């Protein structure tokens, strides 16, 4: 194909959701051990709204550039391949990785995080801040920053996996040994019906675990049940949802709680996790601080039920590949709530920020 000389991309100065701008720029050419990808679909994460509003600043070791192309999760097609370095021993570089023109690919989040524990240096390669993101028509990637997409998935579905599904996968499986994954006899509580929680519910249900989903919407809870959730709880009509979790588990508690609420939910997560269980800290949708006069003493709460409280910051490339094999084996399809056109990126981010979605919000870069 003839590559374009000019492309369009969205930029944010990290000063508000209403201030994104669409600009034209030169199309880059892939260098050594790089490929050029024509981006077809981009999915949004809550993180993207924080970047655009200048609120994603809790990684103090990472320098934030004033203007950045937002978003990290994409699916596209390889349209050009750069030269291969002759002296590279990196197994993820060409030709061992074997990317070719025409391959459908998805991006990893922290591009240099290939295996094991993430390090501070890897945070600088996070797409959509601080590294340039994927809300653009074309982008050059290092070959190790991409994985091939399962054939059964659409572009929109595959674009939903890099952060939400991967974070869910790590939340469910990161504390296990010998390659084991979650399974029958275990209970998972998924807070809300956003991208991470719905991904966790799909993975856990497909693995045979007892999945409990909470939401303030009965309609969303009904949809969660259709995806495999065994129990659902409306936390608006049942504010003591932690007591219901204990009731549903015969007072034992949940093995894993997907904690996305933050300030107003963490204490309840501690109350309904089993002795020796895991609370996977994903986000802080209800706030980053407790209300004045109601401070959560996490030290005491951890001790109370011998609980592990672990922050989950996505995962490495090799775990993403393992997750994709599980998805393919179980034929799991990510849930796309709504799609927007490339020109509607502003509206898409506002829609995500409103919290009305179920699953993922996708921008179709190429119609």
TINULUM-821061 format. One record per residue (C-alpha): chain; residue number from 0; x, y, z. Coordinates in steps of 0.2 Angstrom, whole numbers, m for minus. Example, Ala and Ser with C-alpha at 12.3 -4.5 7.8 and 13.67 -1.06 7.14 Angstrom:
<site chain="A" resi="0" x="62" y="m22" z="39"/>
<site chain="A" resi="1" x="68" y="m5" z="36"/>
# end
This chain:
<site chain="A" resi="0" x="0" y="0" z="0"/>
<site chain="A" resi="1" x="5" y="18" z="m2"/>
<site chain="A" resi="2" x="9" y="26" z="14"/>
<site chain="A" resi="3" x="2" y="43" z="18"/>
<site chain="A" resi="4" x="13" y="58" z="20"/>
<site chain="A" resi="5" x="1" y="67" z="32"/>
<site chain="A" resi="6" x="m10" y="59" z="46"/>
<site chain="A" resi="7" x="m22" y="66" z="59"/>
<site chain="A" resi="8" x="m20" y="64" z="78"/>
<site chain="A" resi="9" x="m28" y="70" z="94"/>
<site chain="A" resi="10" x="m17" y="80" z="106"/>
<site chain="A" resi="11" x="m20" y="85" z="124"/>
<site chain="A" resi="12" x="m11" y="98" z="134"/>
<site chain="A" resi="13" x="m18" y="89" z="150"/>
<site chain="A" resi="14" x="m28" y="104" z="154"/>
<site chain="A" resi="15" x="m46" y="97" z="152"/>
<site chain="A" resi="16" x="m58" y="86" z="143"/>
<site chain="A" resi="17" x="m65" y="100" z="133"/>
<site chain="A" resi="18" x="m48" y="106" z="126"/>
<site chain="A" resi="19" x="m42" y="91" z="115"/>
<site chain="A" resi="20" x="m37" y="96" z="98"/>
<site chain="A" resi="21" x="m36" y="87" z="81"/>
<site chain="A" resi="22" x="m20" y="91" z="72"/>
<site chain="A" resi="23" x="m11" y="85" z="56"/>
<site chain="A" resi="24" x="7" y="79" z="57"/>
<site chain="A" resi="25" x="19" y="69" z="46"/>
<site chain="A" resi="26" x="18" y="51" z="45"/>
<site chain="A" resi="27" x="33" y="42" z="53"/>
<site chain="A" resi="28" x="43" y="29" z="45"/>
<site chain="A" resi="29" x="48" y="14" z="55"/>
<site chain="A" resi="30" x="67" y="12" z="60"/>
<site chain="A" resi="31" x="77" y="m3" z="66"/>
<site chain="A" resi="32" x="66" y="m16" z="74"/>
<site chain="A" resi="33" x="50" y="m6" z="72"/>
<site chain="A" resi="34" x="34" y="m7" z="62"/>
<site chain="A" resi="35" x="21" y="6" z="56"/>
<site chain="A" resi="36" x="4" y="1" z="61"/>
<site chain="A" resi="37" x="m12" y="8" z="53"/>
<site chain="A" resi="38" x="m24" y="10" z="68"/>
<site chain="A" resi="39" x="m41" y="4" z="66"/>
<site chain="A" resi="40" x="m49" y="4" z="84"/>
<site chain="A" resi="41" x="m45" y="12" z="100"/>
<site chain="A" resi="42" x="m53" y="8" z="117"/>
<site chain="A" resi="43" x="m54" y="21" z="132"/>
<site chain="A" resi="44" x="m49" y="19" z="150"/>
<site chain="A" resi="45" x="m53" y="30" z="165"/>
<site chain="A" resi="46" x="m34" y="33" z="165"/>
<site chain="A" resi="47" x="m36" y="43" z="148"/>
<site chain="A" resi="48" x="m48" y="55" z="156"/>
<site chain="A" resi="49" x="m36" y="58" z="170"/>
<site chain="A" resi="50" x="m22" y="61" z="158"/>
<site chain="A" resi="51" x="m32" y="74" z="148"/>
<site chain="A" resi="52" x="m37" y="83" z="164"/>
<site chain="A" resi="53" x="m20" y="83" z="171"/>
<site chain="A" resi="54" x="m24" y="72" z="186"/>
<site chain="A" resi="55" x="m14" y="57" z="182"/>
<site chain="A" resi="56" x="1" y="62" z="192"/>
<site chain="A" resi="57" x="4" y="49" z="205"/>
<site chain="A" resi="58" x="20" y="42" z="197"/>
<site chain="A" resi="59" x="32" y="55" z="203"/>
<site chain="A" resi="60" x="47" y="47" z="195"/>
<site chain="A" resi="61" x="40" y="49" z="177"/>
<site chain="A" resi="62" x="42" y="66" z="168"/>
<site chain="A" resi="63" x="25" y="72" z="161"/>
<site chain="A" resi="64" x="26" y="81" z="144"/>
<site chain="A" resi="65" x="14" y="95" z="142"/>
<site chain="A" resi="66" x="7" y="89" z="126"/>
<site chain="A" resi="67" x="3" y="71" z="122"/>
<site chain="A" resi="68" x="m7" y="60" z="111"/>
<site chain="A" resi="69" x="m19" y="51" z="123"/>
<site chain="A" resi="70" x="m25" y="33" z="125"/>
<site chain="A" resi="71" x="m15" y="17" z="126"/>
<site chain="A" resi="72" x="m26" y="2" z="119"/>
<site chain="A" resi="73" x="m27" y="m1" z="100"/>
<site chain="A" resi="74" x="m30" y="m14" z="87"/>
<site chain="A" resi="75" x="m23" y="m11" z="69"/>
<site chain="A" resi="76" x="m13" y="m18" z="55"/>
<site chain="A" resi="77" x="5" y="m18" z="51"/>
<site chain="A" resi="78" x="8" y="m8" z="35"/>
<site chain="A" resi="79" x="27" y="m6" z="35"/>
<site chain="A" resi="80" x="42" y="m15" z="43"/>
<site chain="A" resi="81" x="58" y="m7" z="47"/>
<site chain="A" resi="82" x="76" y="m15" z="45"/>
<site chain="A" resi="83" x="81" y="m29" z="57"/>
<site chain="A" resi="84" x="96" y="m26" z="69"/>
<site chain="A" resi="85" x="109" y="m39" z="65"/>
<site chain="A" resi="86" x="117" y="m40" z="83"/>
<site chain="A" resi="87" x="101" y="m41" z="93"/>
<site chain="A" resi="88" x="98" y="m55" z="105"/>
<site chain="A" resi="89" x="81" y="m48" z="111"/>
<site chain="A" resi="90" x="68" y="m63" z="107"/>
<site chain="A" resi="91" x="54" y="m50" z="104"/>
<site chain="A" resi="92" x="63" y="m41" z="90"/>
<site chain="A" resi="93" x="62" y="m46" z="72"/>
<site chain="A" resi="94" x="65" y="m59" z="64"/>
<site chain="A" resi="95" x="61" y="m70" z="79"/>
<site chain="A" resi="96" x="45" y="m61" z="83"/>
<site chain="A" resi="97" x="40" y="m62" z="65"/>
<site chain="A" resi="98" x="29" y="m47" z="62"/>
<site chain="A" resi="99" x="24" y="m45" z="44"/>
<site chain="A" resi="100" x="14" y="m33" z="34"/>
<site chain="A" resi="101" x="m4" y="m37" z="35"/>
<site chain="A" resi="102" x="m3" y="m44" z="53"/>
<site chain="A" resi="103" x="m17" y="m38" z="65"/>
<site chain="A" resi="104" x="m9" y="m32" z="81"/>
<site chain="A" resi="105" x="m13" y="m24" z="98"/>
<site chain="A" resi="106" x="m2" y="m13" z="108"/>
<site chain="A" resi="107" x="5" y="m17" z="126"/>
<site chain="A" resi="108" x="3" y="m3" z="138"/>
<site chain="A" resi="109" x="21" y="m1" z="146"/>
<site chain="A" resi="110" x="30" y="m5" z="130"/>
<site chain="A" resi="111" x="47" y="m11" z="139"/>
<site chain="A" resi="112" x="38" y="m21" z="152"/>
<site chain="A" resi="113" x="41" y="m38" z="144"/>
<site chain="A" resi="114" x="41" y="m50" z="159"/>
<site chain="A" resi="115" x="41" y="m51" z="178"/>
<site chain="A" resi="116" x="39" y="m36" z="190"/>
<site chain="A" resi="117" x="37" y="m19" z="182"/>
<site chain="A" resi="118" x="51" y="m7" z="186"/>
<site chain="A" resi="119" x="51" y="12" z="188"/>
<site chain="A" resi="120" x="60" y="14" z="171"/>
<site chain="A" resi="121" x="45" y="5" z="162"/>
<site chain="A" resi="122" x="33" y="18" z="167"/>
<site chain="A" resi="123" x="41" y="30" z="155"/>
<site chain="A" resi="124" x="36" y="19" z="141"/>
<site chain="A" resi="125" x="17" y="19" z="146"/>
<site chain="A" resi="126" x="7" y="24" z="130"/>
<site chain="A" resi="127" x="m4" y="39" z="132"/>
<site chain="A" resi="128" x="6" y="47" z="145"/>
<site chain="A" resi="129" x="20" y="49" z="147"/>
<site chain="A" resi="130" x="24" y="41" z="130"/>
<site chain="A" resi="131" x="14" y="46" z="115"/>
<site chain="A" resi="132" x="m2" y="36" z="114"/>
<site chain="A" resi="133" x="m13" y="28" z="100"/>
<site chain="A" resi="134" x="m27" y="41" z="97"/>
<site chain="A" resi="135" x="m19" y="43" z="79"/>
<site chain="A" resi="136" x="m22" y="36" z="62"/>
<site chain="A" resi="137" x="m4" y="28" z="61"/>
<site chain="A" resi="138" x="9" y="25" z="74"/>
<site chain="A" resi="139" x="27" y="17" z="74"/>
<site chain="A" resi="140" x="29" y="4" z="87"/>
<site chain="A" resi="141" x="45" y="m6" z="93"/>
<site chain="A" resi="142" x="41" y="m24" z="88"/>
<site chain="A" resi="143" x="42" y="m30" z="106"/>
<site chain="A" resi="144" x="27" y="m18" z="110"/>
<site chain="A" resi="145" x="14" y="m27" z="100"/>
<site chain="A" resi="146" x="6" y="m44" z="101"/>
<site chain="A" resi="147" x="m4" y="m53" z="87"/>
<site chain="A" resi="148" x="m23" y="m53" z="89"/>
<site chain="A" resi="149" x="m34" y="m69" z="90"/>
<site chain="A" resi="150" x="m42" y="m71" z="73"/>
<site chain="A" resi="151" x="m60" y="m73" z="81"/>
<site chain="A" resi="152" x="m60" y="m56" z="88"/>
<site chain="A" resi="153" x="m65" y="m40" z="79"/>
<site chain="A" resi="154" x="m54" y="m25" z="79"/>
<site chain="A" resi="155" x="m65" y="m16" z="92"/>
<site chain="A" resi="156" x="m65" y="m31" z="103"/>
<site chain="A" resi="157" x="m46" y="m33" z="102"/>
<site chain="A" resi="158" x="m43" y="m15" z="106"/>
<site chain="A" resi="159" x="m51" y="m18" z="123"/>
<site chain="A" resi="160" x="m38" y="m29" z="130"/>
<site chain="A" resi="161" x="m22" y="m20" z="134"/>
<site chain="A" resi="162" x="m27" y="m12" z="150"/>
<site chain="A" resi="163" x="m44" y="m17" z="156"/>
<site chain="A" resi="164" x="m43" y="m36" z="153"/>
<site chain="A" resi="165" x="m24" y="m37" z="157"/>
<site chain="A" resi="166" x="m27" y="m28" z="173"/>
<site chain="A" resi="167" x="m41" y="m40" z="177"/>
<site chain="A" resi="168" x="m30" y="m55" z="172"/>
<site chain="A" resi="169" x="m16" y="m50" z="184"/>
<site chain="A" resi="170" x="m28" y="m46" z="198"/>
<site chain="A" resi="171" x="m35" y="m64" z="197"/>
<site chain="A" resi="172" x="m19" y="m73" z="194"/>
<site chain="A" resi="173" x="m3" y="m63" z="199"/>
<site chain="A" resi="174" x="m1" y="m70" z="216"/>
<site chain="A" resi="175" x="m1" y="m88" z="210"/>
<site chain="A" resi="176" x="13" y="m100" z="207"/>
<site chain="A" resi="177" x="17" y="m114" z="195"/>
<site chain="A" resi="178" x="6" y="m106" z="181"/>
<site chain="A" resi="179" x="m10" y="m109" z="190"/>
<site chain="A" resi="180" x="m25" y="m98" z="186"/>
<site chain="A" resi="181" x="m41" y="m94" z="196"/>
<site chain="A" resi="182" x="m54" y="m108" z="195"/>
<site chain="A" resi="183" x="m68" y="m118" z="203"/>
<site chain="A" resi="184" x="m71" y="m116" z="222"/>
<site chain="A" resi="185" x="m65" y="m98" z="222"/>
<site chain="A" resi="186" x="m76" y="m82" z="224"/>
<site chain="A" resi="187" x="m72" y="m65" z="215"/>
<site chain="A" resi="188" x="m81" y="m49" z="219"/>
<site chain="A" resi="189" x="m81" y="m37" z="204"/>
<site chain="A" resi="190" x="m85" y="m19" z="209"/>
<site chain="A" resi="191" x="m95" y="m10" z="196"/>
<site chain="A" resi="192" x="m97" y="m14" z="177"/>
<site chain="A" resi="193" x="m83" y="m4" z="169"/>
<site chain="A" resi="194" x="m70" y="m11" z="158"/>
<site chain="A" resi="195" x="m59" y="m20" z="172"/>
<site chain="A" resi="196" x="m73" y="m27" z="182"/>
<site chain="A" resi="197" x="m82" y="m34" z="167"/>
<site chain="A" resi="198" x="m66" y="m41" z="161"/>
<site chain="A" resi="199" x="m63" y="m49" z="178"/>
<site chain="A" resi="200" x="m81" y="m56" z="178"/>
<site chain="A" resi="201" x="m79" y="m64" z="161"/>
<site chain="A" resi="202" x="m62" y="m72" z="165"/>
<site chain="A" resi="203" x="m67" y="m78" z="182"/>
<site chain="A" resi="204" x="m84" y="m85" z="176"/>
<site chain="A" resi="205" x="m75" y="m94" z="161"/>
<site chain="A" resi="206" x="m63" y="m102" z="173"/>
<site chain="A" resi="207" x="m77" y="m108" z="184"/>
<site chain="A" resi="208" x="m76" y="m97" z="198"/>
<site chain="A" resi="209" x="m91" y="m90" z="208"/>
<site chain="A" resi="210" x="m92" y="m72" z="202"/>
<site chain="A" resi="211" x="m102" y="m58" z="211"/>
<site chain="A" resi="212" x="m104" y="m41" z="203"/>
<site chain="A" resi="213" x="m110" y="m25" z="211"/>
<site chain="A" resi="214" x="m118" y="m10" z="203"/>
<site chain="A" resi="215" x="m130" y="4" z="206"/>
<site chain="A" resi="216" x="m140" y="m1" z="191"/>
<site chain="A" resi="217" x="m152" y="m16" z="190"/>
<site chain="A" resi="218" x="m151" y="m16" z="171"/>
<site chain="A" resi="219" x="m132" y="m17" z="171"/>
<site chain="A" resi="220" x="m133" y="m31" z="184"/>
<site chain="A" resi="221" x="m145" y="m41" z="173"/>
<site chain="A" resi="222" x="m132" y="m39" z="159"/>
<site chain="A" resi="223" x="m118" y="m45" z="171"/>
<site chain="A" resi="224" x="m129" y="m60" z="175"/>
<site chain="A" resi="225" x="m130" y="m64" z="157"/>
<site chain="A" resi="226" x="m111" y="m64" z="156"/>
<site chain="A" resi="227" x="m110" y="m77" z="169"/>
<site chain="A" resi="228" x="m110" y="m68" z="186"/>
<site chain="A" resi="229" x="m118" y="m80" z="198"/>
<site chain="A" resi="230" x="m124" y="m66" z="210"/>
<site chain="A" resi="231" x="m127" y="m48" z="208"/>
<site chain="A" resi="232" x="m129" y="m34" z="221"/>
<site chain="A" resi="233" x="m136" y="m17" z="219"/>
<site chain="A" resi="234" x="m126" y="m7" z="231"/>
<site chain="A" resi="235" x="m137" y="8" z="231"/>
<site chain="A" resi="236" x="m152" y="m2" z="237"/>
<site chain="A" resi="237" x="m141" y="m13" z="248"/>
<site chain="A" resi="238" x="m127" y="m1" z="255"/>
<site chain="A" resi="239" x="m121" y="m15" z="266"/>
<site chain="A" resi="240" x="m116" y="m25" z="251"/>
<site chain="A" resi="241" x="m101" y="m32" z="260"/>
<site chain="A" resi="242" x="m113" y="m41" z="272"/>
<site chain="A" resi="243" x="m122" y="m49" z="257"/>
<site chain="A" resi="244" x="m105" y="m55" z="250"/>
<site chain="A" resi="245" x="m102" y="m64" z="267"/>
<site chain="A" resi="246" x="m120" y="m71" z="266"/>
<site chain="A" resi="247" x="m118" y="m77" z="248"/>
<site chain="A" resi="248" x="m101" y="m86" z="253"/>
<site chain="A" resi="249" x="m108" y="m94" z="269"/>
<site chain="A" resi="250" x="m98" y="m81" z="280"/>
<site chain="A" resi="251" x="m81" y="m86" z="272"/>
<site chain="A" resi="252" x="m79" y="m71" z="261"/>
<site chain="A" resi="253" x="m72" y="m68" z="244"/>
<site chain="A" resi="254" x="m55" y="m75" z="238"/>
<site chain="A" resi="255" x="m52" y="m59" z="228"/>
<site chain="A" resi="256" x="m60" y="m42" z="227"/>
<site chain="A" resi="257" x="m58" y="m31" z="212"/>
<site chain="A" resi="258" x="m57" y="m15" z="221"/>
<site chain="A" resi="259" x="m60" y="0" z="209"/>
<site chain="A" resi="260" x="m70" y="12" z="221"/>
<site chain="A" resi="261" x="m56" y="18" z="232"/>
<site chain="A" resi="262" x="m61" y="30" z="247"/>
<site chain="A" resi="263" x="m79" y="24" z="249"/>
<site chain="A" resi="264" x="m77" y="5" z="245"/>
<site chain="A" resi="265" x="m60" y="0" z="252"/>
<site chain="A" resi="266" x="m66" y="m3" z="270"/>
<site chain="A" resi="267" x="m81" y="m14" z="264"/>
<site chain="A" resi="268" x="m69" y="m24" z="253"/>
<site chain="A" resi="269" x="m59" y="m28" z="269"/>
<site chain="A" resi="270" x="m74" y="m33" z="278"/>
<site chain="A" resi="271" x="m80" y="m46" z="265"/>
<site chain="A" resi="272" x="m63" y="m53" z="259"/>
<site chain="A" resi="273" x="m59" y="m70" z="266"/>
<site chain="A" resi="274" x="m45" y="m73" z="279"/>
<site chain="A" resi="275" x="m29" y="m74" z="269"/>
<site chain="A" resi="276" x="m38" y="m66" z="253"/>
<site chain="A" resi="277" x="m33" y="m54" z="241"/>
<site chain="A" resi="278" x="m39" y="m36" z="237"/>
<site chain="A" resi="279" x="m33" y="m30" z="220"/>
<site chain="A" resi="280" x="m32" y="m11" z="220"/>
<site chain="A" resi="281" x="m36" y="m5" z="203"/>
<site chain="A" resi="282" x="m43" y="12" z="204"/>
<site chain="A" resi="283" x="m52" y="26" z="215"/>
<site chain="A" resi="284" x="m68" y="30" z="206"/>
<site chain="A" resi="285" x="m76" y="36" z="222"/>
<site chain="A" resi="286" x="m61" y="47" z="227"/>
<site chain="A" resi="287" x="m43" y="46" z="232"/>
<site chain="A" resi="288" x="m46" y="51" z="250"/>
<site chain="A" resi="289" x="m58" y="46" z="264"/>
<site chain="A" resi="290" x="m70" y="59" z="270"/>
<site chain="A" resi="291" x="m63" y="70" z="284"/>
<site chain="A" resi="292" x="m65" y="61" z="301"/>
<site chain="A" resi="293" x="m67" y="43" z="293"/>
<site chain="A" resi="294" x="m49" y="38" z="289"/>
<site chain="A" resi="295" x="m46" y="20" z="284"/>
<site chain="A" resi="296" x="m33" y="12" z="294"/>
<site chain="A" resi="297" x="m27" y="0" z="281"/>
<site chain="A" resi="298" x="m14" y="m8" z="293"/>
<site chain="A" resi="299" x="m27" y="m13" z="305"/>
<site chain="A" resi="300" x="m39" y="m19" z="292"/>
<site chain="A" resi="301" x="m25" y="m30" z="284"/>
<site chain="A" resi="302" x="m22" y="m38" z="300"/>
<site chain="A" resi="303" x="m40" y="m41" z="304"/>
<site chain="A" resi="304" x="m42" y="m54" z="291"/>
<site chain="A" resi="305" x="m24" y="m58" z="287"/>
<site chain="A" resi="306" x="m27" y="m49" z="270"/>
<site chain="A" resi="307" x="m15" y="m45" z="255"/>
<site chain="A" resi="308" x="m18" y="m28" z="248"/>
<site chain="A" resi="309" x="m10" y="m27" z="231"/>
<site chain="A" resi="310" x="m9" y="m13" z="219"/>
<site chain="A" resi="311" x="m11" y="m19" z="201"/>
<site chain="A" resi="312" x="m2" y="m9" z="187"/>
<site chain="A" resi="313" x="m6" y="m19" z="172"/>
<site chain="A" resi="314" x="6" y="m33" z="168"/>
<site chain="A" resi="315" x="20" y="m39" z="157"/>
<site chain="A" resi="316" x="20" y="m44" z="139"/>
<site chain="A" resi="317" x="22" y="m62" z="142"/>
<site chain="A" resi="318" x="7" y="m63" z="153"/>
<site chain="A" resi="319" x="m4" y="m54" z="140"/>
<site chain="A" resi="320" x="1" y="m67" z="128"/>
<site chain="A" resi="321" x="m4" y="m81" z="141"/>
<site chain="A" resi="322" x="m21" y="m71" z="144"/>
<site chain="A" resi="323" x="m24" y="m71" z="125"/>
<site chain="A" resi="324" x="m22" y="m90" z="124"/>
<site chain="A" resi="325" x="m35" y="m92" z="138"/>
<site chain="A" resi="326" x="m47" y="m80" z="129"/>
<site chain="A" resi="327" x="m45" y="m90" z="113"/>
<site chain="A" resi="328" x="m48" y="m106" z="122"/>
<site chain="A" resi="329" x="m64" y="m100" z="131"/>
<site chain="A" resi="330" x="m69" y="m89" z="116"/>
<site chain="A" resi="331" x="m72" y="m74" z="127"/>
<site chain="A" resi="332" x="m77" y="m58" z="118"/>
<site chain="A" resi="333" x="m74" y="m42" z="126"/>
<site chain="A" resi="334" x="m90" y="m31" z="129"/>
<site chain="A" resi="335" x="m91" y="m16" z="119"/>
<site chain="A" resi="336" x="m104" y="m4" z="126"/>
<site chain="A" resi="337" x="m103" y="10" z="112"/>
<site chain="A" resi="338" x="m92" y="15" z="98"/>
<site chain="A" resi="339" x="m88" y="33" z="92"/>
<site chain="A" resi="340" x="m80" y="39" z="76"/>
<site chain="A" resi="341" x="m62" y="46" z="76"/>
<site chain="A" resi="342" x="m69" y="64" z="75"/>
<site chain="A" resi="343" x="m80" y="61" z="90"/>
<site chain="A" resi="344" x="m65" y="57" z="102"/>
<site chain="A" resi="345" x="m70" y="71" z="113"/>
<site chain="A" resi="346" x="m88" y="65" z="115"/>
<site chain="A" resi="347" x="m81" y="47" z="118"/>
<site chain="A" resi="348" x="m70" y="53" z="133"/>
<site chain="A" resi="349" x="m85" y="63" z="140"/>
<site chain="A" resi="350" x="m96" y="48" z="139"/>
<site chain="A" resi="351" x="m83" y="37" z="148"/>
<site chain="A" resi="352" x="m81" y="50" z="161"/>
<site chain="A" resi="353" x="m100" y="50" z="164"/>
<site chain="A" resi="354" x="m99" y="32" z="170"/>
<site chain="A" resi="355" x="m114" y="27" z="161"/>
<site chain="A" resi="356" x="m105" y="13" z="151"/>
<site chain="A" resi="357" x="m105" y="m6" z="153"/>
<site chain="A" resi="358" x="m89" y="m13" z="148"/>
<site chain="A" resi="359" x="m78" y="m4" z="136"/>
<site chain="A" resi="360" x="m80" y="12" z="125"/>
<site chain="A" resi="361" x="m72" y="11" z="108"/>
<site chain="A" resi="362" x="m66" y="24" z="95"/>
<site chain="A" resi="363" x="m66" y="18" z="77"/>
<site chain="A" resi="364" x="m51" y="27" z="70"/>
<site chain="A" resi="365" x="m54" y="19" z="53"/>
<site chain="A" resi="366" x="m72" y="18" z="48"/>
# end
